[in-house]
Amino acid sequence: MGNGPSLSESLAMYPEQFKAIPLMAVNFAANTPVFNKLKPEYYIIADPHFFTSGIDENVNRLFKNIEAVDWNITLFIPCKFFSSVKISNPLVTLRGFNPIGIEGFSAVTHPLFRIGRAMPRPRNVLIPAIMVGIRLGFKDIYLTGADHSWSKTLSVNELNEVISVQPHFYKDDAKEQKRVDSVYRGIPIYKIMESFSVAFKAYHQINEYASASGITIYNSTPGSFIDAFPRKSIANL
């Protein structure tokens, strides 16, 4: 479950499907009512901001909410931050993943993907989420809330500052929006476009690897900009 705005629509239309299969949530999903309602079996966070901020109230609340779960959940975090996360709840299992991004011939990259030593460049948290799902042994993976329609909300103001609004299925508070604005401030638009292309290219690499491994990844996100995976509604899942 990505955090794109379409997730609200999917949850409203197909509640039984979300109850019937193992779920993986990402990033700030734990700060929403959906988290305790759906009780996802897996959770993944990848951005260094989650482990180096210290003063971000939203991040602190995220870990408190995960700490308070009353169901079994596995939390995946980058290996280099493993020692920085302290969770005492025995229902929470911590596991690491290696977010090293590589490109090249499949004869080189696929074996490294298989043993978890590398992955396609993790520009977006959905990339390690899919790769972790593959390593968990799932043969069919459905993507929801993976809108990736960032270019729709990209603009440049009269000061030549790039404005990037990245809507989620929940509403970001003012502090989080201010943080996101600061991340993009001073970055020229061509670099932002290049960053977008890294993510979309990575999905094609993932699809190639998944196909070679007998795994199918379905894009079940209405209106998604990701063109690497076959589309399939979760209506009949």
C-alpha positions in Angstrom: 0.0 0.0 0.0 1.6 3.2 -1.2 0.4 6.4 0.3 -0.9 8.0 -2.9 -4.3 9.7 -2.9 -6.0 6.9 -4.7 -5.6 4.6 -1.7 -8.7 6.1 0.0 -10.8 5.2 -3.1 -9.4 1.7 -3.2 -10.0 1.1 0.5 -13.6 2.4 0.2 -14.4 0.3 -2.8 -12.7 -3.0 -1.9 -12.6 -3.3 2.0 -12.9 -7.1 1.9 -10.0 -7.5 -0.4 -7.7 -5.6 1.9 -8.8 -7.8 4.8 -8.1 -11.0 2.9 -4.5 -10.6 2.0 -1.2 -9.8 3.8 -0.5 -6.0 3.6 2.6 -3.9 3.7 2.3 -0.2 4.7 5.0 2.5 4.2 6.3 5.8 5.5 3.7 7.8 7.6 0.8 5.3 7.2 1.1 4.4 10.9 0.0 8.0 11.7 -3.4 7.4 10.2 -6.6 5.6 11.4 -6.2 3.1 8.5 -3.1 1.6 10.2 -4.9 0.3 13.3 -8.0 -0.7 11.2 -6.1 -2.8 8.6 -3.4 -4.1 10.9 -0.7 -4.7 8.2 1.6 -7.6 8.7 4.5 -5.7 7.2 5.8 -2.1 7.4 8.8 -0.5 5.6 10.5 2.8 5.9 13.6 3.8 3.9 14.1 7.6 3.9 17.1 8.6 6.1 14.9 11.3 7.5 13.1 8.8 9.6 16.3 7.9 11.5 18.2 11.1 11.6 15.7 13.8 12.4 15.3 13.5 16.2 13.1 16.5 16.4 10.4 15.7 13.8 7.1 15.2 15.8 5.6 13.2 12.9 8.5 10.7 12.9 8.4 10.4 16.7 4.6 9.7 16.5 5.2 7.1 13.8 7.5 5.0 16.0 5.2 5.4 19.0 2.3 4.1 17.0 4.3 1.1 15.7 5.4 0.5 19.3 1.8 0.4 20.4 0.5 -2.3 18.0 -1.5 -5.2 19.4 -0.8 -7.5 16.4 2.3 -9.2 15.0 4.1 -6.9 12.5 7.5 -7.0 10.9 9.2 -3.6 10.5 11.8 -3.4 7.7 14.4 -0.6 8.0 17.8 0.0 6.2 20.5 -2.1 7.7 22.7 0.9 8.5 20.0 2.4 10.8 19.2 -0.9 12.5 20.9 -0.1 15.8 19.2 3.3 16.0 15.7 1.9 16.3 14.7 0.7 19.8 11.3 -1.1 20.0 10.4 -3.1 23.1 7.0 -4.5 22.0 7.5 -8.2 21.4 4.9 -8.2 18.7 7.2 -6.0 16.5 9.9 -7.8 14.7 12.7 -5.7 13.3 14.4 -6.8 10.0 17.0 -4.9 7.9 17.3 -4.6 4.2 20.2 -3.3 2.0 19.1 -0.2 0.0 22.2 -0.2 -2.2 21.0 0.7 -5.7 22.7 -0.8 -8.8 22.2 -1.0 -12.5 23.8 -3.2 -15.2 23.5 -6.5 -16.9 21.0 -8.9 -15.4 23.6 -11.6 -15.1 25.2 -9.4 -12.5 22.3 -7.6 -10.9 19.8 -10.5 -10.5 22.0 -12.6 -8.3 22.6 -9.6 -6.0 18.9 -8.9 -6.0 18.2 -12.5 -5.0 20.4 -12.5 -2.0 19.3 -9.0 -0.9 22.7 -7.4 -1.3 21.3 -4.7 -3.7 18.2 -3.5 -5.5 17.2 -1.1 -8.3 17.9 2.4 -7.2 15.4 3.1 -4.4 14.2 6.6 -5.4 10.8 5.8 -3.8 10.0 3.6 -0.8 7.8 1.5 -3.1 10.9 0.1 -4.7 12.4 -1.5 -1.6 8.8 -2.5 -0.5 8.4 -4.6 -3.7 11.9 -6.1 -3.4 11.3 -7.0 0.2 8.0 -8.6 -0.8 9.7 -10.7 -3.4 12.3 -11.9 -0.9 9.5 -12.8 1.5 8.4 -15.3 -1.1 5.3 -13.8 -2.5 4.6 -14.8 -6.1 1.8 -12.3 -6.7 2.1 -8.7 -5.5 -0.5 -6.0 -6.0 0.3 -2.3 -5.8 -2.3 0.1 -4.4 -1.9 3.7 -3.6 1.0 3.9 -6.1 -0.2 7.0 -8.0 3.3 8.4 -8.8 1.5 11.3 -10.5 4.0 13.9 -9.2 4.3 15.7 -12.5 0.7 16.8 -12.3 1.4 19.0 -9.3 4.9 20.2 -10.4 5.2 23.9 -11.1 7.7 26.8 -11.0 7.0 30.1 -9.3 8.1 33.7 -10.3 11.2 33.3 -8.2 12.2 30.2 -10.2 11.6 28.0 -7.2 10.2 24.6 -8.0 7.0 23.8 -6.2 6.3 20.1 -5.8 3.0 19.1 -4.1 3.0 15.4 -3.4 -0.5 14.5 -2.1 -1.2 11.5 0.0 -4.4 9.6 0.9 -4.1 11.5 4.2 -3.5 15.3 4.7 0.0 16.3 5.6 0.2 18.8 8.5 1.8 22.2 8.0 5.2 21.1 9.5 5.5 18.1 7.1 4.6 20.3 4.1 7.2 22.9 5.2 9.8 20.1 5.4 9.0 18.8 1.9 9.1 22.4 0.6 12.6 22.8 2.1 13.8 19.6 0.5 12.9 20.9 -3.0 14.0 24.5 -2.5 17.1 25.3 -4.6 16.8 22.1 -6.8 16.4 22.9 -10.5 13.5 21.3 -12.3 15.7 19.2 -14.5 17.2 17.4 -11.5 13.7 16.7 -10.1 12.7 15.3 -13.5 15.8 13.1 -13.5 14.9 11.9 -10.0 11.4 10.9 -11.2 12.9 9.0 -14.1 15.1 7.0 -11.7 12.0 5.7 -10.0 10.2 4.8 -13.2 13.2 3.1 -14.6 13.7 1.1 -11.4 10.2 -0.4 -11.8 11.1 -1.7 -15.2 14.2 -3.3 -13.7 12.0 -4.8 -11.0 9.5 -6.2 -13.5 12.3 -7.8 -15.6 13.7 -9.4 -12.5 10.3 -10.5 -11.2 9.4 -12.1 -14.6 12.6 -14.0 -14.7 11.9 -15.3 -11.2 8.3 -16.4 -11.8 6.8 -13.5 -9.9 4.0 -11.3 -11.1 3.6 -7.7 -9.9 0.2 -6.1 -10.7 -0.5 -2.4 -10.7 -3.9 -2.1 -9.0 -3.7 1.7 -8.6 -6.3 3.6 -10.7 -4.7 6.4 -12.7 -1.1 5.3 -11.8 1.7 6.7 -13.8 3.8 3.5 -13.4 3.9 1.8 -16.7 6.2 -1.2 -15.9 3.7 -3.7 -14.5 0.5 -5.2 -15.9 -2.7 -3.6 -14.7 -5.2 -5.7 -12.7 -8.0 -4.5 -10.4 -8.3 -6.1 -7.0 -12.1 -6.2 -7.4 -12.1 -10.0 -7.8 -9.1 -10.8 -5.6 
